């Protein structure tokens, strides 16, 4: 049984009264993943910006 199947099996055993909390936690995890990806993209941009803002880079892209 893979992890997804194990998780679904566990969720099936959770009392109905707790399912809102389980769903909230899943939404929290999805938001956390999105935020981490955005943070990585922002960090990459500041690092790459050093190369992007060089005059040599501007000159290389002028013909496109």
N, CA, C and O atoms as a Tripos MOL2 file, in Angstrom:
@<TRIPOS>MOLECULE
protein
  256   255    64     0     0
PROTEIN
NO_CHARGES

@<TRIPOS>ATOM
      1 N           0.8460   -1.1780    0.0000 N.3       1 UNK1
      2 CA          0.0000    0.0000    0.0000 C.3       1 UNK1
      3 C           0.8980    1.2500    0.0000 C.2       1 UNK1
      4 O           1.8120    1.3610    0.8180 O.2       1 UNK1
      5 N           0.6320    2.1830   -0.9190 N.am      2 UNK2
      6 CA          1.4520    3.3960   -0.9710 C.3       2 UNK2
      7 C           0.9630    4.4250    0.0580 C.2       2 UNK2
      8 O          -0.0690    4.2320    0.6990 O.2       2 UNK2
      9 N           1.7020    5.4910    0.2000 N.am      3 UNK3
     10 CA          1.3890    6.4910    1.2310 C.3       3 UNK3
     11 C           0.0180    7.1230    1.0390 C.2       3 UNK3
     12 O          -0.6970    7.3810    2.0070 O.2       3 UNK3
     13 N          -0.3420    7.3700   -0.2140 N.am      4 UNK4
     14 CA         -1.6430    7.9820   -0.4840 C.3       4 UNK4
     15 C          -2.7720    7.0510   -0.0490 C.2       4 UNK4
     16 O          -3.7530    7.4850    0.5540 O.2       4 UNK4
     17 N          -2.6200    5.7890   -0.3550 N.am      5 UNK5
     18 CA         -3.6220    4.8080    0.0630 C.3       5 UNK5
     19 C          -3.6880    4.7010    1.5860 C.2       5 UNK5
     20 O          -4.7740    4.6010    2.1570 O.2       5 UNK5
     21 N          -2.5300    4.7210    2.2410 N.am      6 UNK6
     22 CA         -2.5020    4.6840    3.7040 C.3       6 UNK6
     23 C          -3.2100    5.8980    4.2970 C.2       6 UNK6
     24 O          -3.9760    5.7810    5.2540 O.2       6 UNK6
     25 N          -2.9460    7.0520    3.7200 N.am      7 UNK7
     26 CA         -3.5690    8.2790    4.1960 C.3       7 UNK7
     27 C          -5.0830    8.2350    4.0100 C.2       7 UNK7
     28 O          -5.8380    8.5890    4.9150 O.2       7 UNK7
     29 N          -5.5140    7.8020    2.8390 N.am      8 UNK8
     30 CA         -6.9520    7.6960    2.5870 C.3       8 UNK8
     31 C          -7.6040    6.7130    3.5580 C.2       8 UNK8
     32 O          -8.7150    6.9510    4.0320 O.2       8 UNK8
     33 N          -6.9300    5.6330    3.8460 N.am      9 UNK9
     34 CA         -7.4370    4.6580    4.8050 C.3       9 UNK9
     35 C          -7.5720    5.2850    6.1930 C.2       9 UNK9
     36 O          -8.5660    5.0670    6.8860 O.2       9 UNK9
     37 N          -6.5810    6.0540    6.5850 N.am     10 UNK10
     38 CA         -6.6390    6.7280    7.8880 C.3      10 UNK10
     39 C          -7.7700    7.7530    7.9270 C.2      10 UNK10
     40 O          -8.4900    7.8500    8.9220 O.2      10 UNK10
     41 N          -7.9250    8.5060    6.8600 N.am     11 UNK11
     42 CA         -8.9760    9.5220    6.8060 C.3      11 UNK11
     43 C         -10.3590    8.8740    6.9150 C.2      11 UNK11
     44 O         -11.2600    9.4240    7.5490 O.2      11 UNK11
     45 N         -10.5190    7.7160    6.3010 N.am     12 UNK12
     46 CA        -11.7950    7.0180    6.3810 C.3      12 UNK12
     47 C         -12.1520    6.6420    7.8130 C.2      12 UNK12
     48 O         -13.3260    6.4600    8.1350 O.2      12 UNK12
     49 N         -11.1530    6.5260    8.6620 N.am     13 UNK13
     50 CA        -11.3810    6.1450   10.0540 C.3      13 UNK13
     51 C         -11.5470    7.3390   10.9910 C.2      13 UNK13
     52 O         -11.8940    7.1690   12.1590 O.2      13 UNK13
     53 N         -11.3040    8.5310   10.4880 N.am     14 UNK14
     54 CA        -11.4340    9.7390   11.3130 C.3      14 UNK14
     55 C         -12.9200   10.0340   11.5250 C.2      14 UNK14
     56 O         -13.7050    9.9970   10.5780 O.2      14 UNK14
     57 N         -13.2960   10.3240   12.7520 N.am     15 UNK15
     58 CA        -14.7010   10.6830   12.9920 C.3      15 UNK15
     59 C         -15.1050   11.9250   12.2010 C.2      15 UNK15
     60 O         -14.3040   12.8390   12.0030 O.2      15 UNK15
     61 N         -16.3360   11.9450   11.7610 N.am     16 UNK16
     62 CA        -16.8660   13.0420   10.9430 C.3      16 UNK16
     63 C         -16.6080   14.4060   11.5820 C.2      16 UNK16
     64 O         -16.3560   15.3840   10.8780 O.2      16 UNK16
     65 N         -16.6690   14.4720   12.8810 N.am     17 UNK17
     66 CA        -16.5010   15.7550   13.5810 C.3      17 UNK17
     67 C         -15.0890   16.3350   13.4420 C.2      17 UNK17
     68 O         -14.8860   17.5220   13.6940 O.2      17 UNK17
     69 N         -14.1220   15.5190   13.0490 N.am     18 UNK18
     70 CA        -12.7390   15.9920   12.8970 C.3      18 UNK18
     71 C         -12.3500   16.2550   11.4400 C.2      18 UNK18
     72 O         -11.2540   16.7470   11.1720 O.2      18 UNK18
     73 N         -13.2200   15.9390   10.5220 N.am     19 UNK19
     74 CA        -12.8620   16.0740    9.1060 C.3      19 UNK19
     75 C         -12.6100   17.5180    8.6870 C.2      19 UNK19
     76 O         -11.7920   17.7640    7.8000 O.2      19 UNK19
     77 N         -13.2940   18.4760    9.3050 N.am     20 UNK20
     78 CA        -13.0100   19.8880    9.0030 C.3      20 UNK20
     79 C         -11.5720   20.2430    9.3640 C.2      20 UNK20
     80 O         -10.9080   20.9790    8.6340 O.2      20 UNK20
     81 N         -11.0960   19.7240   10.4770 N.am     21 UNK21
     82 CA         -9.7090   19.9880   10.8940 C.3      21 UNK21
     83 C          -8.7140   19.3310    9.9380 C.2      21 UNK21
     84 O          -7.6820   19.9120    9.6030 O.2      21 UNK21
     85 N          -9.0370   18.1200    9.5070 N.am     22 UNK22
     86 CA         -8.1660   17.4250    8.5530 C.3      22 UNK22
     87 C          -8.0920   18.2220    7.2580 C.2      22 UNK22
     88 O          -7.0130   18.4210    6.7010 O.2      22 UNK22
     89 N          -9.2410   18.6710    6.7870 N.am     23 UNK23
     90 CA         -9.2770   19.4600    5.5490 C.3      23 UNK23
     91 C          -8.5120   20.7760    5.7130 C.2      23 UNK23
     92 O          -7.7840   21.1830    4.8080 O.2      23 UNK23
     93 N          -8.6720   21.4380    6.8530 N.am     24 UNK24
     94 CA         -7.9190   22.6700    7.1230 C.3      24 UNK24
     95 C          -6.4170   22.4060    7.0730 C.2      24 UNK24
     96 O          -5.6570   23.2140    6.5390 O.2      24 UNK24
     97 N          -5.9940   21.2750    7.6300 N.am     25 UNK25
     98 CA         -4.5660   20.9550    7.6440 C.3      25 UNK25
     99 C          -4.0440   20.7040    6.2270 C.2      25 UNK25
    100 O          -2.9430   21.1310    5.8810 O.2      25 UNK25
    101 N          -4.8360   20.0130    5.4190 N.am     26 UNK26
    102 CA         -4.4330   19.7800    4.0260 C.3      26 UNK26
    103 C          -4.3020   21.1120    3.2930 C.2      26 UNK26
    104 O          -3.3520   21.3130    2.5370 O.2      26 UNK26
    105 N          -5.2490   22.0220    3.5120 N.am     27 UNK27
    106 CA         -5.1620   23.3540    2.8860 C.3      27 UNK27
    107 C          -3.9260   24.1100    3.3800 C.2      27 UNK27
    108 O          -3.2550   24.7840    2.5990 O.2      27 UNK27
    109 N          -3.6280   23.9970    4.6710 N.am     28 UNK28
    110 CA         -2.4310   24.6200    5.2300 C.3      28 UNK28
    111 C          -1.1740   24.1040    4.5200 C.2      28 UNK28
    112 O          -0.3000   24.8870    4.1460 O.2      28 UNK28
    113 N          -1.0900   22.7850    4.3380 N.am     29 UNK29
    114 CA          0.0870   22.1990    3.6740 C.3      29 UNK29
    115 C           0.2180   22.6840    2.2400 C.2      29 UNK29
    116 O           1.3230   22.9850    1.7870 O.2      29 UNK29
    117 N          -0.8930   22.7630    1.5210 N.am     30 UNK30
    118 CA         -0.8500   23.2450    0.1370 C.3      30 UNK30
    119 C          -0.3810   24.6960    0.0890 C.2      30 UNK30
    120 O           0.4020   25.0650   -0.7860 O.2      30 UNK30
    121 N          -0.8540   25.5170    1.0220 N.am     31 UNK31
    122 CA         -0.4320   26.9160    1.0780 C.3      31 UNK31
    123 C           1.0510   27.0190    1.4120 C.2      31 UNK31
    124 O           1.7670   27.8430    0.8430 O.2      31 UNK31
    125 N           1.5080   26.1830    2.3340 N.am     32 UNK32
    126 CA          2.9170   26.1730    2.7230 C.3      32 UNK32
    127 C           3.8080   25.8290    1.5280 C.2      32 UNK32
    128 O           4.8460   26.4580    1.3220 O.2      32 UNK32
    129 N           3.4000   24.8290    0.7400 N.am     33 UNK33
    130 CA          4.1760   24.4370   -0.4440 C.3      33 UNK33
    131 C           4.2480   25.5900   -1.4360 C.2      33 UNK33
    132 O           5.3120   25.8800   -1.9820 O.2      33 UNK33
    133 N           3.1180   26.2440   -1.6660 N.am     34 UNK34
    134 CA          3.0730   27.3730   -2.5990 C.3      34 UNK34
    135 C           3.9780   28.4960   -2.1200 C.2      34 UNK34
    136 O           4.7160   29.0790   -2.9150 O.2      34 UNK34
    137 N           3.9280   28.8070   -0.8190 N.am     35 UNK35
    138 CA          4.7590   29.8740   -0.2570 C.3      35 UNK35
    139 C           6.2430   29.5330   -0.3870 C.2      35 UNK35
    140 O           7.0480   30.4010   -0.7260 O.2      35 UNK35
    141 N           6.6100   28.2850   -0.1210 N.am     36 UNK36
    142 CA          8.0140   27.8850   -0.2330 C.3      36 UNK36
    143 C           8.5100   28.0140   -1.6710 C.2      36 UNK36
    144 O           9.6420   28.4330   -1.9110 O.2      36 UNK36
    145 N           7.6560   27.6520   -2.6230 N.am     37 UNK37
    146 CA          8.0470   27.7870   -4.0330 C.3      37 UNK37
    147 C           8.2190   29.2510   -4.4110 C.2      37 UNK37
    148 O           9.1430   29.6080   -5.1420 O.2      37 UNK37
    149 N           7.3270   30.0920   -3.9120 N.am     38 UNK38
    150 CA          7.4240   31.5230   -4.1930 C.3      38 UNK38
    151 C           8.6820   32.1080   -3.5590 C.2      38 UNK38
    152 O           9.3770   32.9060   -4.1870 O.2      38 UNK38
    153 N           8.9800   31.7180   -2.3210 N.am     39 UNK39
    154 CA         10.1940   32.1890   -1.6540 C.3      39 UNK39
    155 C          11.4380   31.7890   -2.4280 C.2      39 UNK39
    156 O          12.3780   32.5740   -2.5490 O.2      39 UNK39
    157 N          11.4440   30.5690   -2.9540 N.am     40 UNK40
    158 CA         12.5810   30.0990   -3.7470 C.3      40 UNK40
    159 C          12.7200   30.9190   -5.0220 C.2      40 UNK40
    160 O          13.8250   31.2980   -5.4090 O.2      40 UNK40
    161 N          11.5930   31.1900   -5.6710 N.am     41 UNK41
    162 CA         11.6310   31.9820   -6.9060 C.3      41 UNK41
    163 C          12.1480   33.3840   -6.6400 C.2      41 UNK41
    164 O          12.9430   33.9110   -7.4170 O.2      41 UNK41
    165 N          11.7070   33.9870   -5.5540 N.am     42 UNK42
    166 CA         12.1550   35.3430   -5.2080 C.3      42 UNK42
    167 C          13.6480   35.3450   -4.8950 C.2      42 UNK42
    168 O          14.3740   36.2410   -5.3240 O.2      42 UNK42
    169 N          14.1040   34.3420   -4.1480 N.am     43 UNK43
    170 CA         15.5360   34.2560   -3.8300 C.3      43 UNK43
    171 C          16.3620   34.0580   -5.0930 C.2      43 UNK43
    172 O          17.4340   34.6470   -5.2350 O.2      43 UNK43
    173 N          15.8730   33.2400   -6.0030 N.am     44 UNK44
    174 CA         16.5850   33.0130   -7.2580 C.3      44 UNK44
    175 C          16.6590   34.2860   -8.0800 C.2      44 UNK44
    176 O          17.6870   34.5820   -8.6900 O.2      44 UNK44
    177 N          15.5650   35.0380   -8.0960 N.am     45 UNK45
    178 CA         15.5370   36.2680   -8.8790 C.3      45 UNK45
    179 C          16.5930   37.2520   -8.3980 C.2      45 UNK45
    180 O          17.2840   37.8630   -9.2140 O.2      45 UNK45
    181 N          16.7280   37.4150   -7.0880 N.am     46 UNK46
    182 CA         17.7170   38.3730   -6.5870 C.3      46 UNK46
    183 C          19.1400   37.9330   -6.9250 C.2      46 UNK46
    184 O          20.0120   38.7690   -7.1630 O.2      46 UNK46
    185 N          19.3700   36.6290   -6.9450 N.am     47 UNK47
    186 CA         20.6950   36.1200   -7.3050 C.3      47 UNK47
    187 C          20.9580   36.2970   -8.7980 C.2      47 UNK47
    188 O          22.0340   36.7400   -9.2010 O.2      47 UNK47
    189 N          19.9560   35.9420   -9.6190 N.am     48 UNK48
    190 CA         20.1300   36.0320  -11.0690 C.3      48 UNK48
    191 C          20.1210   37.4700  -11.5720 C.2      48 UNK48
    192 O          20.6710   37.7630  -12.6340 O.2      48 UNK48
    193 N          19.5020   38.3610  -10.8170 N.am     49 UNK49
    194 CA         19.4030   39.7580  -11.2270 C.3      49 UNK49
    195 C          20.7860   40.3660  -11.4490 C.2      49 UNK49
    196 O          20.9500   41.2490  -12.2900 O.2      49 UNK49
    197 N          21.7720   39.8990  -10.7000 N.am     50 UNK50
    198 CA         23.1330   40.4230  -10.8500 C.3      50 UNK50
    199 C          23.6360   40.2330  -12.2790 C.2      50 UNK50
    200 O          24.3090   41.1050  -12.8280 O.2      50 UNK50
    201 N          23.3060   39.0920  -12.8740 N.am     51 UNK51
    202 CA         23.7130   38.8400  -14.2590 C.3      51 UNK51
    203 C          22.7820   39.5280  -15.2460 C.2      51 UNK51
    204 O          23.2310   40.0320  -16.2750 O.2      51 UNK51
    205 N          21.4990   39.5530  -14.9410 N.am     52 UNK52
    206 CA         20.5220   40.1300  -15.8640 C.3      52 UNK52
    207 C          20.7380   41.6220  -16.0820 C.2      52 UNK52
    208 O          20.4560   42.1360  -17.1650 O.2      52 UNK52
    209 N          21.2290   42.3130  -15.0770 N.am     53 UNK53
    210 CA         21.3450   43.7710  -15.1540 C.3      53 UNK53
    211 C          22.6990   44.2500  -15.6670 C.2      53 UNK53
    212 O          23.0190   45.4330  -15.5590 O.2      53 UNK53
    213 N          23.4820   43.3570  -16.2140 N.am     54 UNK54
    214 CA         24.7790   43.7550  -16.7560 C.3      54 UNK54
    215 C          24.6070   44.2950  -18.1750 C.2      54 UNK54
    216 O          23.7520   43.8110  -18.9170 O.2      54 UNK54
    217 N          25.4010   45.2800  -18.5580 N.am     55 UNK55
    218 CA         25.3120   45.8290  -19.9080 C.3      55 UNK55
    219 C          25.5280   44.7670  -20.9900 C.2      55 UNK55
    220 O          24.8990   44.8250  -22.0470 O.2      55 UNK55
    221 N          26.4040   43.8050  -20.7340 N.am     56 UNK56
    222 CA         26.6580   42.7500  -21.7060 C.3      56 UNK56
    223 C          25.3880   41.9340  -21.9730 C.2      56 UNK56
    224 O          25.1510   41.4870  -23.0950 O.2      56 UNK56
    225 N          24.5970   41.7530  -20.9520 N.am     57 UNK57
    226 CA         23.3470   41.0020  -21.0920 C.3      57 UNK57
    227 C          22.3530   41.7890  -21.9460 C.2      57 UNK57
    228 O          21.7040   41.2250  -22.8270 O.2      57 UNK57
    229 N          22.2360   43.0830  -21.6860 N.am     58 UNK58
    230 CA         21.3520   43.9270  -22.5020 C.3      58 UNK58
    231 C          21.7600   43.8800  -23.9660 C.2      58 UNK58
    232 O          20.9110   43.7660  -24.8510 O.2      58 UNK58
    233 N          23.0500   43.9670  -24.2160 N.am     59 UNK59
    234 CA         23.5560   43.9530  -25.5860 C.3      59 UNK59
    235 C          23.2500   42.6130  -26.2660 C.2      59 UNK59
    236 O          22.8970   42.5890  -27.4450 O.2      59 UNK59
    237 N          23.3760   41.5260  -25.5540 N.am     60 UNK60
    238 CA         23.1180   40.2090  -26.1410 C.3      60 UNK60
    239 C          21.6710   40.0350  -26.5420 C.2      60 UNK60
    240 O          21.3890   39.2950  -27.4850 O.2      60 UNK60
    241 N          20.7480   40.6830  -25.8680 N.am     61 UNK61
    242 CA         19.3220   40.5090  -26.1410 C.3      61 UNK61
    243 C          18.7520   41.5450  -27.1130 C.2      61 UNK61
    244 O          17.5820   41.4460  -27.4840 O.2      61 UNK61
    245 N          19.5270   42.5140  -27.5250 N.am     62 UNK62
    246 CA         19.0200   43.5700  -28.3970 C.3      62 UNK62
    247 C          18.5990   43.0700  -29.7630 C.2      62 UNK62
    248 O          17.7180   43.6620  -30.3870 O.2      62 UNK62
    249 N          19.1990   42.0070  -30.2400 N.am     63 UNK63
    250 CA         18.8810   41.5290  -31.5880 C.3      63 UNK63
    251 C          17.6620   40.6170  -31.6400 C.2      63 UNK63
    252 O          17.2460   40.2010  -32.7210 O.2      63 UNK63
    253 N          17.0970   40.3080  -30.5000 N.am     64 UNK64
    254 CA         15.9280   39.3950  -30.5010 C.3      64 UNK64
    255 C          14.6350   40.1330  -30.5350 C.2      64 UNK64
    256 O          13.5710   39.5130  -30.5390 O.2      64 UNK64
@<TRIPOS>BOND
     1     1     2 1
     2     2     3 1
     3     3     4 2
     4     3     5 am
     5     5     6 1
     6     6     7 1
     7     7     8 2
     8     7     9 am
     9     9    10 1
    10    10    11 1
    11    11    12 2
    12    11    13 am
    13    13    14 1
    14    14    15 1
    15    15    16 2
    16    15    17 am
    17    17    18 1
    18    18    19 1
    19    19    20 2
    20    19    21 am
    21    21    22 1
    22    22    23 1
    23    23    24 2
    24    23    25 am
    25    25    26 1
    26    26    27 1
    27    27    28 2
    28    27    29 am
    29    29    30 1
    30    30    31 1
    31    31    32 2
    32    31    33 am
    33    33    34 1
    34    34    35 1
    35    35    36 2
    36    35    37 am
    37    37    38 1
    38    38    39 1
    39    39    40 2
    40    39    41 am
    41    41    42 1
    42    42    43 1
    43    43    44 2
    44    43    45 am
    45    45    46 1
    46    46    47 1
    47    47    48 2
    48    47    49 am
    49    49    50 1
    50    50    51 1
    51    51    52 2
    52    51    53 am
    53    53    54 1
    54    54    55 1
    55    55    56 2
    56    55    57 am
    57    57    58 1
    58    58    59 1
    59    59    60 2
    60    59    61 am
    61    61    62 1
    62    62    63 1
    63    63    64 2
    64    63    65 am
    65    65    66 1
    66    66    67 1
    67    67    68 2
    68    67    69 am
    69    69    70 1
    70    70    71 1
    71    71    72 2
    72    71    73 am
    73    73    74 1
    74    74    75 1
    75    75    76 2
    76    75    77 am
    77    77    78 1
    78    78    79 1
    79    79    80 2
    80    79    81 am
    81    81    82 1
    82    82    83 1
    83    83    84 2
    84    83    85 am
    85    85    86 1
    86    86    87 1
    87    87    88 2
    88    87    89 am
    89    89    90 1
    90    90    91 1
    91    91    92 2
    92    91    93 am
    93    93    94 1
    94    94    95 1
    95    95    96 2
    96    95    97 am
    97    97    98 1
    98    98    99 1
    99    99   100 2
   100    99   101 am
   101   101   102 1
   102   102   103 1
   103   103   104 2
   104   103   105 am
   105   105   106 1
   106   106   107 1
   107   107   108 2
   108   107   109 am
   109   109   110 1
   110   110   111 1
   111   111   112 2
   112   111   113 am
   113   113   114 1
   114   114   115 1
   115   115   116 2
   116   115   117 am
   117   117   118 1
   118   118   119 1
   119   119   120 2
   120   119   121 am
   121   121   122 1
   122   122   123 1
   123   123   124 2
   124   123   125 am
   125   125   126 1
   126   126   127 1
   127   127   128 2
   128   127   129 am
   129   129   130 1
   130   130   131 1
   131   131   132 2
   132   131   133 am
   133   133   134 1
   134   134   135 1
   135   135   136 2
   136   135   137 am
   137   137   138 1
   138   138   139 1
   139   139   140 2
   140   139   141 am
   141   141   142 1
   142   142   143 1
   143   143   144 2
   144   143   145 am
   145   145   146 1
   146   146   147 1
   147   147   148 2
   148   147   149 am
   149   149   150 1
   150   150   151 1
   151   151   152 2
   152   151   153 am
   153   153   154 1
   154   154   155 1
   155   155   156 2
   156   155   157 am
   157   157   158 1
   158   158   159 1
   159   159   160 2
   160   159   161 am
   161   161   162 1
   162   162   163 1
   163   163   164 2
   164   163   165 am
   165   165   166 1
   166   166   167 1
   167   167   168 2
   168   167   169 am
   169   169   170 1
   170   170   171 1
   171   171   172 2
   172   171   173 am
   173   173   174 1
   174   174   175 1
   175   175   176 2
   176   175   177 am
   177   177   178 1
   178   178   179 1
   179   179   180 2
   180   179   181 am
   181   181   182 1
   182   182   183 1
   183   183   184 2
   184   183   185 am
   185   185   186 1
   186   186   187 1
   187   187   188 2
   188   187   189 am
   189   189   190 1
   190   190   191 1
   191   191   192 2
   192   191   193 am
   193   193   194 1
   194   194   195 1
   195   195   196 2
   196   195   197 am
   197   197   198 1
   198   198   199 1
   199   199   200 2
   200   199   201 am
   201   201   202 1
   202   202   203 1
   203   203   204 2
   204   203   205 am
   205   205   206 1
   206   206   207 1
   207   207   208 2
   208   207   209 am
   209   209   210 1
   210   210   211 1
   211   211   212 2
   212   211   213 am
   213   213   214 1
   214   214   215 1
   215   215   216 2
   216   215   217 am
   217   217   218 1
   218   218   219 1
   219   219   220 2
   220   219   221 am
   221   221   222 1
   222   222   223 1
   223   223   224 2
   224   223   225 am
   225   225   226 1
   226   226   227 1
   227   227   228 2
   228   227   229 am
   229   229   230 1
   230   230   231 1
   231   231   232 2
   232   231   233 am
   233   233   234 1
   234   234   235 1
   235   235   236 2
   236   235   237 am
   237   237   238 1
   238   238   239 1
   239   239   240 2
   240   239   241 am
   241   241   242 1
   242   242   243 1
   243   243   244 2
   244   243   245 am
   245   245   246 1
   246   246   247 1
   247   247   248 2
   248   247   249 am
   249   249   250 1
   250   250   251 1
   251   251   252 2
   252   251   253 am
   253   253   254 1
   254   254   255 1
   255   255   256 2
@<TRIPOS>SUBSTRUCTURE
     1 UNK1         2 RESIDUE 1 A UNK
     2 UNK2         6 RESIDUE 1 A UNK
     3 UNK3        10 RESIDUE 1 A UNK
     4 UNK4        14 RESIDUE 1 A UNK
     5 UNK5        18 RESIDUE 1 A UNK
     6 UNK6        22 RESIDUE 1 A UNK
     7 UNK7        26 RESIDUE 1 A UNK
     8 UNK8        30 RESIDUE 1 A UNK
     9 UNK9        34 RESIDUE 1 A UNK
    10 UNK10       38 RESIDUE 1 A UNK
    11 UNK11       42 RESIDUE 1 A UNK
    12 UNK12       46 RESIDUE 1 A UNK
    13 UNK13       50 RESIDUE 1 A UNK
    14 UNK14       54 RESIDUE 1 A UNK
    15 UNK15       58 RESIDUE 1 A UNK
    16 UNK16       62 RESIDUE 1 A UNK
    17 UNK17       66 RESIDUE 1 A UNK
    18 UNK18       70 RESIDUE 1 A UNK
    19 UNK19       74 RESIDUE 1 A UNK
    20 UNK20       78 RESIDUE 1 A UNK
    21 UNK21       82 RESIDUE 1 A UNK
    22 UNK22       86 RESIDUE 1 A UNK
    23 UNK23       90 RESIDUE 1 A UNK
    24 UNK24       94 RESIDUE 1 A UNK
    25 UNK25       98 RESIDUE 1 A UNK
    26 UNK26      102 RESIDUE 1 A UNK
    27 UNK27      106 RESIDUE 1 A UNK
    28 UNK28      110 RESIDUE 1 A UNK
    29 UNK29      114 RESIDUE 1 A UNK
    30 UNK30      118 RESIDUE 1 A UNK
    31 UNK31      122 RESIDUE 1 A UNK
    32 UNK32      126 RESIDUE 1 A UNK
    33 UNK33      130 RESIDUE 1 A UNK
    34 UNK34      134 RESIDUE 1 A UNK
    35 UNK35      138 RESIDUE 1 A UNK
    36 UNK36      142 RESIDUE 1 A UNK
    37 UNK37      146 RESIDUE 1 A UNK
    38 UNK38      150 RESIDUE 1 A UNK
    39 UNK39      154 RESIDUE 1 A UNK
    40 UNK40      158 RESIDUE 1 A UNK
    41 UNK41      162 RESIDUE 1 A UNK
    42 UNK42      166 RESIDUE 1 A UNK
    43 UNK43      170 RESIDUE 1 A UNK
    44 UNK44      174 RESIDUE 1 A UNK
    45 UNK45      178 RESIDUE 1 A UNK
    46 UNK46      182 RESIDUE 1 A UNK
    47 UNK47      186 RESIDUE 1 A UNK
    48 UNK48      190 RESIDUE 1 A UNK
    49 UNK49      194 RESIDUE 1 A UNK
    50 UNK50      198 RESIDUE 1 A UNK
    51 UNK51      202 RESIDUE 1 A UNK
    52 UNK52      206 RESIDUE 1 A UNK
    53 UNK53      210 RESIDUE 1 A UNK
    54 UNK54      214 RESIDUE 1 A UNK
    55 UNK55      218 RESIDUE 1 A UNK
    56 UNK56      222 RESIDUE 1 A UNK
    57 UNK57      226 RESIDUE 1 A UNK
    58 UNK58      230 RESIDUE 1 A UNK
    59 UNK59      234 RESIDUE 1 A UNK
    60 UNK60      238 RESIDUE 1 A UNK
    61 UNK61      242 RESIDUE 1 A UNK
    62 UNK62      246 RESIDUE 1 A UNK
    63 UNK63      250 RESIDUE 1 A UNK
    64 UNK64      254 RESIDUE 1 A UNK
